[in-house]
Amino acid sequence: MATKASDIKRGFVVQHNNQTWRVAQVSKSAPQGRGGNTTYHFALYQVPNNTKLDLALRADDMLDEIDLTRRQVNFSYMDGEAFVFLDNEDYTPYHLDPSMVGEAAGYITESLEGAQVLLIDGTPIGLQMPQSVILEVVDTPPELKGASATKRSKPAKLNTGIEVQVPEYIVNGEKIWINTETGEFSGRV
């Protein structure tokens, strides 16, 4: 099914030059002058070998979107370096290697819910994370007493090993929401 470049979103799977690609990032640049065309920049990863391609298209250019199946899954365990997810309905195990998971590895915990495995003809090609996840702060400096009322942030190491900036009032052991698209603090649980 042909789709305009302006309608392609992160997580879509498209056909380009007779190859299958997963859309990892989308950005757009609008011209400052008159008569210019808005350009969409895509970071694409080839399925299944994960080769990266940067592609720029005008808003009305077309890409063929590939039909894929999305299955709700829960993280189960690690099998060597592979992440194993179980289908919520029929408990089918899906083994995803680190290249399929990508940066999402920093958000995967045993209690992860709302993730989806992307399948083409029954073969897993990627993982789509929920918009936000709950992670625990394991190491962050204490709040400075007597500090001014300005909004300041500090680094915090989370239970998955990633580090994010959090407001000063967050303490060790606290559970927080993290936006999986931006990697930023979204609030307390």
Backbone bond lengths (Angstrom), bond angles and torsions (degrees), N, CA, C in turn:
res aa  C-N    CA-C-N  psi(-1)  N-CA   C-N-CA  omega(-1)  CA-C   N-CA-C  phi
1 M - - - 1.450 - - 1.522 108.43 -
2 A 1.305 117.48 122.54 1.463 122.34 -178.96 1.523 110.30 -75.60
3 T 1.329 115.44 132.80 1.455 122.29 -177.81 1.521 108.64 -130.11
4 K 1.337 116.88 139.53 1.460 121.01 177.78 1.526 109.28 -66.05
5 A 1.313 115.80 146.35 1.469 121.18 178.87 1.530 111.06 -56.65
6 S 1.330 117.18 -35.08 1.466 120.47 -178.86 1.530 112.46 -67.99
7 D 1.334 117.99 -16.86 1.473 121.50 -179.63 1.527 113.07 -99.63
8 I 1.321 117.66 -4.53 1.467 121.17 -179.53 1.525 108.71 -76.98
9 K 1.317 116.70 132.80 1.462 122.80 -179.08 1.525 110.19 -119.72
10 R 1.324 114.97 165.47 1.460 121.33 175.45 1.524 108.97 -60.01
11 G 1.334 116.94 136.56 1.457 121.44 179.99 1.521 113.25 98.02
12 F 1.346 118.15 -14.66 1.453 120.67 177.45 1.529 109.16 -68.95
13 V 1.315 116.27 157.63 1.464 122.04 173.20 1.523 106.34 -120.11
14 V 1.351 115.01 128.04 1.461 120.44 -173.51 1.526 110.95 -129.26
15 Q 1.338 114.37 162.81 1.460 122.55 176.19 1.527 106.84 -104.85
16 H 1.359 116.70 129.46 1.459 121.31 177.28 1.522 107.27 -145.93
17 N 1.328 117.26 126.89 1.476 122.76 -176.70 1.535 111.75 52.74
18 N 1.321 115.66 44.34 1.473 123.13 178.80 1.526 113.62 59.34
19 Q 1.307 117.03 26.47 1.461 121.47 175.53 1.514 109.31 -129.46
20 T 1.344 115.56 157.05 1.456 121.53 -178.10 1.525 109.61 -97.41
21 W 1.343 115.44 132.52 1.464 121.90 -177.03 1.518 110.50 -132.36
22 R 1.344 115.91 142.71 1.470 123.09 174.60 1.520 107.60 -101.15
23 V 1.345 117.48 130.53 1.464 122.10 -178.61 1.532 108.36 -82.20
24 A 1.340 116.24 114.98 1.463 121.09 -178.39 1.521 111.94 -95.16
25 Q 1.346 116.81 -36.15 1.459 120.60 -179.88 1.518 109.46 -145.68
26 V 1.338 114.45 148.96 1.458 121.01 176.19 1.520 107.52 -134.77
27 S 1.322 116.48 130.89 1.462 120.22 172.75 1.520 107.52 -136.78
28 K 1.324 114.97 156.89 1.464 117.02 -178.89 1.515 108.97 -130.67
29 S 1.320 114.90 145.87 1.461 120.22 176.54 1.517 107.96 -126.62
30 A 1.312 114.33 124.36 1.465 120.43 179.88 1.527 108.44 -99.69
31 P 1.322 117.20 139.26 1.465 119.89 179.71 1.522 110.95 -70.03
32 Q 1.324 115.63 150.40 1.462 120.24 179.21 1.529 111.34 -85.99
33 G 1.319 115.47 -28.92 1.466 119.22 -177.21 1.515 111.86 -91.10
34 R 1.310 115.30 179.75 1.455 121.92 179.23 1.512 111.80 -77.27
35 G 1.299 116.02 149.76 1.448 120.78 170.62 1.515 115.29 75.55
36 G 1.310 117.40 0.89 1.458 119.24 179.85 1.520 110.70 -81.29
37 N 1.314 115.66 162.20 1.456 120.88 178.72 1.518 110.21 -105.57
38 T 1.317 116.31 142.52 1.455 120.89 174.55 1.521 108.29 -69.86
39 T 1.312 116.73 134.49 1.458 122.29 -179.46 1.517 109.55 -111.29
40 Y 1.316 115.50 135.98 1.470 121.61 176.89 1.517 107.90 -108.01
41 H 1.323 115.68 129.31 1.463 122.03 179.56 1.520 107.97 -108.05
42 F 1.329 116.09 128.76 1.459 121.89 -177.65 1.521 110.06 -118.78
43 A 1.324 116.39 136.43 1.465 121.98 168.17 1.520 104.76 -100.61
44 L 1.324 116.37 111.27 1.459 122.22 -175.91 1.525 109.47 -111.16
45 Y 1.334 115.54 144.78 1.463 120.73 174.97 1.515 108.18 -122.38
46 Q 1.326 115.48 128.56 1.456 120.48 -176.80 1.521 110.69 -69.38
47 V 1.316 115.45 141.73 1.462 122.50 176.58 1.512 106.78 -103.95
48 P 1.305 121.68 127.06 1.462 127.37 5.49 1.524 114.53 -101.36
49 N 1.349 120.65 -2.37 1.467 119.23 -170.16 1.523 115.49 -86.72
50 N 1.330 118.55 -0.66 1.464 124.72 170.79 1.528 115.19 65.51
51 T 1.332 118.34 27.42 1.458 121.86 173.78 1.527 108.15 -72.30
52 K 1.345 116.61 137.09 1.468 119.84 -178.01 1.523 111.40 -89.31
53 L 1.334 115.84 143.22 1.457 122.65 174.75 1.521 108.26 -136.62
54 D 1.332 116.36 129.00 1.463 120.64 172.86 1.523 106.92 -98.03
55 L 1.331 115.87 126.82 1.460 121.57 -174.67 1.526 109.08 -129.79
56 A 1.327 116.90 134.06 1.462 122.21 176.48 1.524 108.27 -117.77
57 L 1.336 115.55 129.19 1.463 121.54 -179.78 1.520 110.19 -135.14
58 R 1.336 115.91 154.08 1.465 120.35 171.89 1.520 109.10 -77.88
59 A 1.312 116.88 160.43 1.465 122.72 -174.77 1.524 113.22 -54.67
60 D 1.346 118.09 -36.36 1.458 121.18 -176.64 1.526 114.10 -91.57
61 D 1.332 117.76 -4.17 1.468 119.93 175.92 1.526 108.80 -63.91
62 M 1.332 115.44 150.24 1.467 119.57 -175.01 1.530 111.71 -110.21
63 L 1.323 114.83 144.75 1.461 122.76 170.92 1.519 107.18 -128.19
64 D 1.312 117.01 146.54 1.464 120.55 177.54 1.517 109.05 -86.79
65 E 1.330 115.21 117.56 1.461 120.78 177.39 1.525 108.57 -82.40
66 I 1.323 116.56 137.02 1.458 121.62 -178.08 1.518 109.31 -97.28
67 D 1.328 115.16 137.39 1.463 119.25 176.26 1.512 108.74 -69.62
68 L 1.302 114.80 127.94 1.446 118.50 176.42 1.512 108.76 -136.19
69 T 1.304 114.71 159.78 1.459 121.44 -179.70 1.517 107.97 -101.76
70 R 1.319 116.24 137.73 1.460 121.49 175.96 1.527 107.22 -113.21
71 R 1.325 115.95 124.82 1.465 121.15 179.70 1.518 109.12 -117.43
72 Q 1.349 115.95 128.35 1.470 121.54 175.27 1.514 108.70 -66.42
73 V 1.335 117.26 130.47 1.458 121.60 -177.55 1.523 111.06 -136.79
74 N 1.325 114.69 162.13 1.458 122.83 170.54 1.512 107.62 -121.50
75 F 1.325 116.08 143.79 1.455 119.75 176.82 1.520 108.35 -68.41
76 S 1.341 117.15 134.78 1.454 121.37 -178.06 1.525 112.06 -108.99
77 Y 1.346 117.17 -59.78 1.462 119.80 -177.91 1.522 109.97 -165.51
78 M 1.342 115.15 172.77 1.464 122.02 175.00 1.519 108.10 -97.67
79 D 1.338 116.65 134.55 1.456 122.28 175.64 1.530 106.22 -118.12
80 G 1.336 116.22 91.30 1.460 120.08 -170.54 1.515 107.43 68.55
81 E 1.336 116.34 -120.86 1.468 119.60 176.27 1.524 112.44 -95.04
82 A 1.322 117.34 -7.82 1.475 121.38 -177.68 1.525 111.18 -81.01
83 F 1.318 115.15 142.00 1.459 122.36 174.45 1.518 106.74 -92.02
84 V 1.334 117.35 129.65 1.459 120.91 -179.79 1.529 108.19 -110.07
85 F 1.338 114.35 122.30 1.461 122.10 178.42 1.522 108.00 -113.95
86 L 1.343 116.39 144.44 1.463 120.85 177.36 1.517 109.60 -109.06
87 D 1.342 115.71 134.28 1.451 122.71 176.56 1.531 108.73 -60.51
88 N 1.333 117.70 134.44 1.470 121.54 -178.89 1.520 113.23 -66.17
89 E 1.351 118.17 -26.80 1.460 120.32 -175.81 1.522 112.96 -94.25
90 D 1.335 117.90 -51.42 1.462 119.17 -173.86 1.540 113.39 -114.90
91 Y 1.331 117.35 7.63 1.472 123.80 175.93 1.530 113.87 60.00
92 T 1.328 117.34 25.56 1.466 120.83 174.40 1.524 108.08 -65.95
93 P 1.337 118.37 129.37 1.479 119.35 177.22 1.527 110.73 -83.16
94 Y 1.326 116.09 136.70 1.458 122.27 176.03 1.529 107.52 -119.02
95 H 1.327 116.80 119.93 1.462 122.53 178.28 1.529 108.51 -94.54
96 L 1.339 116.31 118.37 1.462 121.24 179.81 1.517 108.53 -115.57
97 D 1.341 115.68 125.60 1.461 117.51 178.50 1.534 109.04 -78.34
98 P 1.332 117.60 163.16 1.468 120.80 -175.85 1.526 114.41 -54.57
99 S 1.346 118.37 -31.26 1.466 119.57 179.93 1.529 111.84 -67.73
100 M 1.349 117.59 -29.59 1.467 120.49 177.31 1.523 111.20 -75.54
101 V 1.321 116.70 -32.04 1.465 121.78 -177.44 1.521 110.02 -81.43
102 G 1.333 117.35 -39.75 1.462 121.75 178.16 1.511 113.13 62.06
103 E 1.336 115.67 -138.98 1.461 121.86 -177.61 1.523 112.61 -66.70
104 A 1.328 117.34 -17.45 1.467 120.70 179.75 1.522 111.94 -62.84
105 A 1.335 118.26 -18.22 1.469 121.65 -179.68 1.523 111.28 -55.39
106 G 1.310 117.76 -32.65 1.468 122.10 179.86 1.510 114.43 -71.91
107 Y 1.332 117.49 -5.82 1.469 121.35 -179.08 1.523 112.31 -115.16
108 I 1.328 117.33 0.73 1.468 120.27 -175.03 1.520 110.39 -89.20
109 T 1.339 115.50 123.53 1.461 122.69 176.22 1.524 108.41 -130.25
110 E 1.325 116.22 169.02 1.466 120.31 179.58 1.521 112.38 -60.18
111 S 1.326 117.24 -29.73 1.463 120.34 -177.21 1.531 113.26 -93.87
112 L 1.341 117.37 13.98 1.462 121.10 -177.57 1.522 111.52 -61.69
113 E 1.323 116.15 126.71 1.468 122.49 175.83 1.518 108.40 -128.45
114 G 1.332 116.54 154.14 1.457 121.32 174.76 1.514 114.84 90.15
115 A 1.323 117.73 3.06 1.473 119.87 177.85 1.525 109.51 -80.91
116 Q 1.328 115.62 156.25 1.461 121.29 178.03 1.525 109.41 -130.93
117 V 1.338 115.56 135.87 1.455 120.89 171.43 1.527 106.49 -91.59
118 L 1.339 115.69 133.55 1.463 121.41 179.24 1.519 107.97 -95.49
119 L 1.343 116.36 128.00 1.461 121.71 -176.01 1.529 110.75 -124.37
120 I 1.343 115.50 140.16 1.459 121.61 168.84 1.520 105.46 -120.14
121 D 1.324 116.26 119.90 1.469 121.98 -177.69 1.528 112.02 50.59
122 G 1.328 116.76 41.30 1.455 121.63 176.55 1.515 115.54 81.28
123 T 1.333 118.20 -3.15 1.465 121.89 -179.66 1.527 109.63 -100.87
124 P 1.343 117.64 125.72 1.471 119.22 179.36 1.525 111.11 -67.08
125 I 1.345 115.60 136.20 1.461 120.42 179.18 1.514 111.78 -123.98
126 G 1.321 117.82 -8.42 1.456 118.95 -179.19 1.506 112.43 177.52
127 L 1.312 114.61 178.89 1.459 123.17 -178.48 1.515 108.75 -129.61
128 Q 1.320 116.24 133.51 1.463 120.53 174.15 1.517 107.34 -112.50
129 M 1.322 115.93 121.93 1.453 121.97 -177.26 1.525 110.41 -85.63
130 P 1.341 116.69 157.21 1.463 118.64 171.59 1.528 109.63 -65.93
131 Q 1.319 117.32 163.89 1.468 122.36 -178.33 1.527 111.76 -56.75
132 S 1.347 117.16 -39.23 1.460 120.00 179.19 1.523 109.83 -145.94
133 V 1.332 115.19 155.72 1.463 121.97 -179.00 1.521 109.51 -132.20
134 I 1.338 115.82 160.01 1.461 121.82 177.34 1.525 108.02 -98.34
135 L 1.322 116.18 124.36 1.459 122.08 176.30 1.528 108.78 -129.03
136 E 1.327 115.68 160.38 1.461 120.73 -177.52 1.520 110.56 -107.49
137 V 1.336 116.11 137.97 1.457 122.31 176.40 1.527 107.90 -77.89
138 V 1.343 117.04 122.79 1.464 120.06 179.38 1.518 112.71 -107.41
139 D 1.332 118.06 -22.10 1.461 119.21 179.84 1.523 109.81 -154.76
140 T 1.329 115.31 115.59 1.459 121.04 175.95 1.520 107.98 -151.24
141 P 1.332 118.14 146.09 1.465 119.84 179.52 1.531 110.83 -64.68
142 P 1.348 116.89 153.74 1.474 119.07 178.25 1.531 111.10 -68.89
143 E 1.334 115.22 160.42 1.468 120.94 178.83 1.522 108.75 -69.71
144 L 1.316 115.94 141.12 1.462 120.23 177.76 1.518 109.27 -78.70
145 K 1.321 116.37 123.40 1.478 120.32 177.86 1.526 108.94 -75.23
146 G 1.327 115.15 144.59 1.454 119.92 177.31 1.516 113.73 74.25
147 A 1.327 116.46 11.03 1.460 119.17 178.93 1.517 109.32 -70.90
148 S 1.304 116.21 158.52 1.462 119.84 179.78 1.527 110.14 -68.17
149 A 1.300 115.78 170.24 1.463 121.16 -176.47 1.526 112.62 -80.73
150 T 1.317 117.01 8.49 1.459 118.33 179.51 1.528 110.38 -70.17
151 K 1.302 114.84 151.64 1.465 120.06 -178.56 1.524 107.73 -82.40
152 R 1.338 115.64 110.10 1.456 120.16 179.74 1.517 108.96 -120.29
153 S 1.328 114.82 156.53 1.460 118.64 178.16 1.516 109.30 -121.56
154 K 1.326 114.58 166.59 1.458 121.20 179.42 1.521 107.63 -144.27
155 P 1.329 118.02 158.28 1.463 120.12 178.88 1.525 110.88 -74.28
156 A 1.330 115.35 147.25 1.466 120.74 176.58 1.519 108.36 -140.16
157 K 1.324 116.10 129.80 1.461 120.51 174.84 1.519 107.44 -89.66
158 L 1.340 116.48 134.88 1.462 121.39 -176.09 1.521 110.60 -104.62
159 N 1.337 116.49 168.37 1.469 121.70 -175.20 1.517 114.56 -63.33
160 T 1.330 119.04 -15.07 1.466 121.01 177.18 1.523 111.69 -93.73
161 G 1.335 117.51 -4.04 1.455 121.46 178.67 1.513 114.62 100.97
162 I 1.336 118.21 -11.54 1.470 119.29 179.16 1.523 109.67 -79.78
163 E 1.322 115.53 161.06 1.455 121.36 178.45 1.518 108.79 -121.96
164 V 1.337 116.15 134.81 1.463 121.90 178.93 1.519 108.99 -134.09
165 Q 1.312 115.39 165.70 1.455 121.30 173.91 1.520 108.45 -90.35
166 V 1.351 116.55 132.51 1.464 121.87 -179.91 1.525 108.75 -129.39
167 P 1.335 117.34 160.04 1.471 119.32 175.43 1.524 110.66 -62.82
168 E 1.326 115.67 156.67 1.466 121.92 -176.08 1.533 114.10 -57.98
169 Y 1.326 117.95 -29.85 1.460 120.54 -174.19 1.536 113.83 -78.10
170 I 1.318 119.33 -7.32 1.476 122.35 179.79 1.530 108.83 -74.20
171 V 1.349 115.97 137.66 1.468 121.01 -177.52 1.529 110.62 -122.92
172 N 1.331 116.09 166.15 1.465 121.86 177.47 1.525 110.47 -57.42
173 G 1.337 116.80 141.50 1.458 121.89 178.31 1.522 114.15 88.27
174 E 1.330 117.33 -8.85 1.464 121.24 -178.20 1.526 110.23 -80.22
175 K 1.337 116.10 142.70 1.461 121.31 176.94 1.528 107.74 -96.07
176 I 1.362 114.22 134.98 1.465 119.70 -176.76 1.522 110.23 -134.25
177 W 1.337 115.50 157.71 1.463 122.34 174.12 1.518 108.40 -88.52
178 I 1.344 116.47 135.30 1.461 122.56 175.88 1.526 108.22 -123.49
179 N 1.336 116.63 129.84 1.458 122.00 176.74 1.527 108.06 -74.49
180 T 1.344 117.59 121.90 1.473 120.60 -175.65 1.526 113.08 -75.94
181 E 1.325 117.95 -16.55 1.467 119.47 178.70 1.519 111.69 -83.75
182 T 1.342 116.19 -37.99 1.467 120.10 -176.45 1.523 112.39 -103.23
183 G 1.338 117.80 -19.57 1.461 121.21 -176.14 1.510 112.88 74.01
184 E 1.331 116.95 21.18 1.457 120.54 -175.75 1.534 112.08 -107.49
185 F 1.330 115.41 155.86 1.455 123.96 175.21 1.527 109.02 -61.69
186 S 1.356 116.51 133.73 1.479 119.81 -179.48 1.520 112.43 -116.93
187 G 1.323 118.26 -14.07 1.464 120.03 178.80 1.505 111.40 149.63
188 R 1.338 114.40 171.14 1.451 121.10 175.70 1.511 109.67 -79.49
189 V 1.337 115.72 154.40 1.473 120.84 176.74 1.509 107.66 -80.25
